[in-house]
């Protein structure tokens, strides 16, 4: 089932229409557009190189259907990793290595295909016109075995030449070989296939090339950014068709009138039985301004995915591609980091790392201070500028929390009750709560003076007959949290109020931008430590899937500067687990030891100073 817009399905680019040489300049431009998130540009790359990818895979696997599978997986993998390709002009050789990796994986998981010897009588069989599917399958098998009998170099050239209908020069470029070598291998292969099988192989490979129609490309590229005016209703309908307690909240405010980023979010389309396109899957991304100490970074928060029940069997495949498309668009959209939760397997596959667990707090109502509560005004639990100001002031400097506003109509519209207190009309604080059926008061948000918040909560809980309070994802270092931890009945647990062991997962999207925003706070920490006089450079090297992004933080004469590239002998190098260091999810020494992060030179002394534990926590109303 092809999941792409109708306009994309109409594009047809036949292999025979390709120029005799690969124009590396135009190719680099197309790759750059695809890296910038232009789905049409990536679709063009798929159409342009689908035949060569399948041909190369066929030369390695000897099975056409497996070759198609491997090539499709390779394009999906390339789509995910395309932003990491540092030299767009090297796309062809890079794609070849990606195809090889997926073919190698398939070869390890299946028996080796039997190859025919040069004297096998089946190689000279004539008159094998396919009259049935079984005969066609037999021809495919024989052609695969025949080509498999050739030496590796000749297999590659024959498969690419016939499946791709490419010139010898293009085949040479794809294989990174001299043109003379390609011509000689093709010349030497033809006698070995013999006259009859050579014709059969040529006919089979040419008639089965992917560019014969749009199905291969459509199976690879299925996604688009949603148009809020055209696609929102269909997205809401998908969520409402799910058997989920929150199914009605997306239309009411969880997606509508929220901080959703429709340009980075992704939806998938598929034709119905009448070939009319319909929206069948969606994944939501939200634009967050998150605190890391006193610094703020731009984060793409991912929450909410849905697949039409008619294609539930393809859910994993569709969400994998949808997630890859969304992540691929984030850097060009200006994000520093990405954060999500739930479905650990999906997001770890997308290169995320585990960050922190959600925290829930429980405390007896009787343990709260018995001070007089302020005069409370019941108001709607929706965004107000005065509430946002109070919240931002209370949570300043708390890592993981998100600047308001977020959901304009609340993440759970109609669920919470908000009480504010004021002086002379100016809001001084508020709490947002919901009484649970088990006699527990769910506390969603608190803002303002800690003693006043707790006194207000005791008054509300007592009036509702709640003997216990549950604080959902309250920050460990928040003023209210500090007070709660001194109470004998206080219990902290990882997970959500529903018992889910929720991990927040992280990914660095743009290392240079992130470190530029963190540099001032790193300098502040340095100046407040025993290493205040330290000067020099500290390199950060992020290594993922064979690629590297590096920056250097230079500290000299009381100033700090972030430069591209890695310089000097002091360095911290590792994979995406470096995000844990930046947010202070655990003791830095433990993060380094558990994730194989390399620490060189003075970085060993700087590590605990620059990256102390921050106990990050992201509140319910953020994402």
Helices and strands as residue ranges (DSSP letters): H 6-10, G 15-17, H 24-35, H 39-61, H 64-81, G 82-84, G 88-90, H 91-108, G 121-124, H 133-148, H 152-163, H 168-175, H 179-193, H 195-207, G 210-212, H 215-220, E 223-224, H 228-240, H 249-249, I 250-254, E 266-271, E 277-292, E 295-307, G 309-314, H 315-330, E 337-341, H 344-349, E 353-357, E 359-364, G 365-367, E 377-379, H 385-394, E 417-423, E 426-435, E 440-447, H 450-464, E 468-472, H 479-484, E 491-494, E 503-508, H 511-527, E 536-544, E 547-556, E 559-564, E 571-574, H 578-583, H 588-595, E 598-600, H 603-610
